[in-house]
Amino acid sequence: MSRLTSKFAALKASGRKALIPFITAGDPYPEFTVPLLHEMVRAGADIIELGVPFSDPMADGPVIQRASERALSHHVGLRKVLSMAAEFRKTDQTTPLVLMGYLNPIEIMGYEAFANAAQRADIDGVLTVDMPPEEAEHCVSLLRAREIDQIFLLAPNSDAERIRKMDAVGSGYLYYVSLKGVTGAGHLDTADVERKLQIIRQNTNLPIGVGFGVKDAETAGLIAGIADAIVVGSALITKIEENLPDPEMAKAGIIALLRSMRQAIDA
């Protein structure tokens, strides 16, 4: 049983929902990342999505795009991100860690080489934004053989057939993109999300995480009432961008926001 499966089972047994923060590895500089991962766990994170910097992040809004640019300016690529994950694992053997990014760096490394490297770094899941399930069989089989979950994105216009396809190929959890557009854009309509989640649940038994529009504790609390996990990214990275001259202030802002979300989710 993977760490992700175990984590969601334990949360369900205790009547709790997962808080999943996303950060871009290497932003604002490489040495900032691993200590922040540990701080986020202490602040209440159940699972962490670690973003792999990429030059053309088509699903990401301007906040995360700029985070990738800052990380890339320090030459943080996929191999460096895997090294960060391995460093995190030296002192945290329990928190599931998901790599989130784009297909190009994986293709450059090679699917099998990537799967082996992810296994060595003790990665639990991989979410590749631009890999559709129709083209994922080879990568999924390599990851599954190493007990690494392949996580897929569901869009607001995904129909029942599409949901069943994601369910058949994916594992760990499904990530529901709560709005049409890029990360951090627009206002999340929780009533609309609830209607869509009802359809999704009819076609999968996987846990469902909701992201792309979670900006504050109030929204996180509302989503906790209808989803299995709440994913927050742009709101955290904004704290970094607002405090670039003072990384410790940025870290404090991230931790304060996560703690407030944790409290709202548990309430």
C-alpha positions as CSV (number, residue, x, y, z in Angstrom):
1,M,0.0,0.0,0.0
2,S,1.4,3.4,-1.0
3,R,2.0,6.2,1.4
4,L,-0.8,8.1,-0.3
5,T,-3.3,5.3,0.1
6,S,-2.3,4.8,3.7
7,K,-2.6,8.6,4.4
8,F,-6.1,8.9,2.9
9,A,-7.2,5.8,4.7
10,A,-6.0,7.1,8.1
11,L,-7.6,10.5,7.5
12,K,-10.9,8.9,6.5
13,A,-10.8,6.7,9.6
14,S,-10.3,9.8,11.8
15,G,-12.9,11.9,10.0
16,R,-10.4,14.4,8.7
17,K,-9.5,15.9,5.3
18,A,-6.1,16.3,3.7
19,L,-4.4,19.6,3.4
20,I,-2.0,19.6,0.4
21,P,0.2,22.6,-0.1
22,F,2.1,23.1,-3.3
23,I,5.4,25.0,-3.6
24,T,7.8,25.3,-6.5
25,A,11.1,23.7,-5.6
26,G,14.0,26.1,-5.6
27,D,11.9,29.3,-5.1
28,P,13.2,31.8,-4.2
29,Y,16.5,29.9,-3.9
30,P,17.4,26.2,-3.6
31,E,18.3,26.1,0.1
32,F,14.9,27.5,1.1
33,T,12.9,24.5,-0.1
34,V,13.7,21.5,2.2
35,P,13.4,23.5,5.5
36,L,10.1,24.9,4.3
37,L,8.8,21.4,3.5
38,H,9.4,20.4,7.1
39,E,7.8,23.6,8.4
40,M,4.7,22.9,6.3
41,V,4.3,19.5,7.8
42,R,4.5,20.9,11.3
43,A,1.9,23.5,10.3
44,G,-0.6,20.8,9.4
45,A,0.2,19.6,5.8
46,D,-0.8,16.0,5.2
47,I,0.7,15.6,1.7
48,I,3.0,17.9,-0.2
49,E,3.0,18.7,-3.9
50,L,6.5,19.7,-4.9
51,G,6.6,21.6,-8.2
52,V,9.3,20.9,-10.8
53,P,10.3,24.3,-12.3
54,F,9.5,24.5,-16.0
55,S,10.0,27.3,-18.6
56,D,6.5,27.0,-20.2
57,P,4.0,26.0,-17.4
58,M,0.8,26.1,-19.5
59,A,-1.6,25.4,-16.6
60,D,0.0,27.8,-14.2
61,G,-0.9,31.4,-13.6
62,P,1.5,34.3,-13.4
63,V,2.4,33.7,-9.7
64,I,3.6,30.2,-10.2
65,Q,5.2,31.0,-13.6
66,R,7.3,33.6,-11.8
67,A,8.2,31.1,-9.1
68,S,9.5,28.7,-11.8
69,E,11.5,31.6,-13.3
70,R,13.1,32.3,-10.0
71,A,14.0,28.7,-9.5
72,L,15.3,28.2,-13.0
73,S,17.6,31.2,-12.5
74,H,19.3,29.1,-9.8
75,H,19.5,26.1,-12.3
76,V,16.9,24.0,-10.4
77,G,15.8,21.3,-12.7
78,L,14.3,17.8,-12.3
79,R,17.4,16.1,-10.9
80,K,17.9,18.9,-8.3
81,V,14.3,18.6,-7.3
82,L,14.7,14.8,-6.8
83,S,17.8,15.6,-4.7
84,M,15.7,17.9,-2.5
85,A,13.1,15.2,-2.1
86,A,15.7,12.7,-1.0
87,E,17.1,15.2,1.5
88,F,13.6,15.7,2.9
89,R,13.2,11.9,3.3
90,K,16.2,11.7,5.5
91,T,14.2,13.1,8.4
92,D,10.6,12.5,7.3
93,Q,9.6,9.0,6.4
94,T,5.8,9.4,6.6
95,T,4.6,12.5,4.7
96,P,3.6,11.6,1.1
97,L,5.5,13.7,-1.4
98,V,4.1,14.2,-4.9
99,L,6.1,15.7,-7.8
100,M,4.0,18.0,-9.9
101,G,5.1,19.3,-13.3
102,Y,5.3,18.8,-17.0
103,L,6.2,16.0,-19.3
104,N,9.2,17.6,-21.1
105,P,11.8,17.2,-18.3
106,I,10.7,13.5,-17.8
107,E,11.0,12.8,-21.5
108,I,14.5,14.3,-21.6
109,M,15.5,12.2,-18.6
110,G,13.8,9.1,-20.0
111,Y,10.7,7.4,-18.5
112,E,12.6,4.4,-17.0
113,A,15.5,6.6,-15.7
114,F,13.0,9.0,-14.2
115,A,11.0,6.1,-12.5
116,N,14.2,4.7,-11.0
117,A,15.3,8.2,-9.8
118,A,11.9,8.9,-8.3
119,Q,12.1,5.6,-6.5
120,R,15.5,6.3,-5.1
121,A,14.3,9.7,-3.9
122,D,11.3,7.9,-2.2
123,I,8.7,9.9,-4.2
124,D,5.1,8.8,-3.6
125,G,3.2,10.2,-6.6
126,V,3.7,12.0,-9.9
127,L,1.3,14.5,-11.3
128,T,2.2,15.4,-14.9
129,V,-0.1,18.2,-16.1
130,D,0.2,17.6,-19.8
131,M,0.2,13.8,-19.9
132,P,-3.3,12.5,-20.9
133,P,-4.3,9.0,-19.8
134,E,-4.3,7.8,-23.4
135,E,-0.6,8.4,-23.6
136,A,0.3,7.4,-20.0
137,E,0.3,3.6,-20.1
138,H,4.1,3.2,-20.3
139,C,4.9,5.7,-17.6
140,V,2.2,4.5,-15.4
141,S,3.4,0.9,-15.6
142,L,7.0,1.9,-14.8
143,L,5.8,4.0,-11.8
144,R,3.3,1.4,-10.5
145,A,6.0,-1.3,-10.5
146,R,7.9,1.0,-8.1
147,E,4.8,1.7,-6.0
148,I,4.6,5.3,-7.2
149,D,1.1,6.7,-7.9
150,Q,0.3,8.5,-11.1
151,I,-2.2,11.3,-10.4
152,F,-4.4,12.9,-13.1
153,L,-6.2,16.2,-13.4
154,L,-10.0,16.3,-13.9
155,A,-11.4,19.5,-15.5
156,P,-14.8,21.0,-14.9
157,N,-16.0,19.7,-18.3
158,S,-14.7,16.1,-17.8
159,D,-17.7,13.8,-18.5
160,A,-18.4,10.4,-16.9
161,E,-16.5,8.5,-19.5
162,R,-13.4,10.7,-19.0
163,I,-13.7,10.3,-15.2
164,R,-13.8,6.5,-15.5
165,K,-10.7,6.5,-17.7
166,M,-8.8,8.6,-15.2
167,D,-10.0,6.2,-12.4
168,A,-8.8,3.2,-14.4
169,V,-5.3,4.6,-15.1
170,G,-4.6,6.8,-12.1
171,S,-4.1,6.0,-8.5
172,G,-3.4,7.9,-5.2
173,Y,-6.1,10.5,-5.7
174,L,-7.7,12.6,-8.5
175,Y,-7.1,16.3,-8.6
176,Y,-10.2,18.2,-9.6
177,V,-9.4,21.6,-11.2
178,S,-12.2,23.7,-9.6
179,L,-12.3,26.4,-12.4
180,K,-11.6,26.9,-16.0
181,G,-8.3,28.7,-16.4
182,V,-4.9,28.7,-14.8
183,T,-3.8,28.3,-11.2
184,G,-4.8,31.2,-8.9
185,A,-7.4,32.6,-11.4
186,G,-11.0,33.5,-10.7
187,H,-13.3,32.9,-7.8
188,L,-14.1,29.4,-6.7
189,D,-17.9,28.5,-6.8
190,T,-18.3,25.9,-4.1
191,A,-21.8,25.1,-5.1
192,D,-20.7,24.3,-8.6
193,V,-17.8,22.2,-7.3
194,E,-20.1,20.2,-5.1
195,R,-22.4,19.4,-8.0
196,K,-19.4,18.2,-10.0
197,L,-17.9,16.2,-7.2
198,Q,-21.2,14.3,-7.0
199,I,-20.7,13.2,-10.6
200,I,-17.1,12.3,-10.0
201,R,-17.9,10.2,-7.0
202,Q,-20.3,8.1,-9.0
203,N,-17.4,7.1,-11.3
204,T,-14.5,6.6,-9.0
205,N,-13.5,5.3,-5.6
206,L,-10.3,7.4,-5.5
207,P,-10.0,10.3,-3.1
208,I,-10.7,13.6,-4.7
209,G,-8.6,16.7,-4.1
210,V,-9.8,20.2,-5.1
211,G,-7.4,23.0,-6.2
212,F,-6.8,26.0,-8.5
213,G,-9.0,28.3,-6.5
214,V,-8.3,27.9,-2.8
215,K,-6.9,31.2,-1.5
216,D,-7.8,31.4,2.2
217,A,-9.0,29.6,5.3
218,E,-12.7,30.2,4.6
219,T,-12.5,28.6,1.2
220,A,-10.5,25.7,2.5
221,G,-13.1,25.1,5.2
222,L,-15.9,25.1,2.6
223,I,-14.1,22.7,0.3
224,A,-13.4,20.4,3.3
225,G,-17.1,19.8,3.6
226,I,-17.3,18.3,0.1
227,A,-13.9,17.0,-0.9
228,D,-11.3,14.6,0.5
229,A,-8.4,17.0,0.1
230,I,-7.8,20.7,-0.3
231,V,-4.8,21.8,-2.5
232,V,-3.4,25.3,-2.1
233,G,-0.5,26.7,-4.2
234,S,-0.7,30.2,-5.6
235,A,-1.7,31.7,-2.3
236,L,1.4,30.3,-0.6
237,I,3.8,31.3,-3.4
238,T,2.3,34.8,-3.2
239,K,3.8,35.0,0.3
240,I,7.2,34.3,-1.2
241,E,6.8,36.9,-3.9
242,E,5.6,39.6,-1.5
243,N,8.6,39.0,0.7
244,L,11.5,38.3,-1.6
245,P,14.0,40.5,0.3
246,D,13.0,38.6,3.5
247,P,12.6,34.8,3.0
248,E,12.0,34.3,6.7
249,M,9.0,36.6,6.6
250,A,7.8,34.7,3.5
251,K,8.1,31.4,5.5
252,A,6.2,32.9,8.4
253,G,3.4,34.0,6.1
254,I,3.1,30.5,4.5
255,I,3.0,28.8,7.9
256,A,0.4,31.2,9.2
257,L,-1.8,30.6,6.2
258,L,-1.5,26.9,6.4
259,R,-2.3,26.9,10.1
260,S,-5.4,28.9,9.6
261,M,-6.4,26.5,6.8
262,R,-5.8,23.5,9.0
263,Q,-8.0,25.0,11.7
264,A,-10.8,25.7,9.2
265,I,-10.6,22.3,7.6
266,D,-10.7,20.5,11.0
267,A,-13.6,22.6,12.1
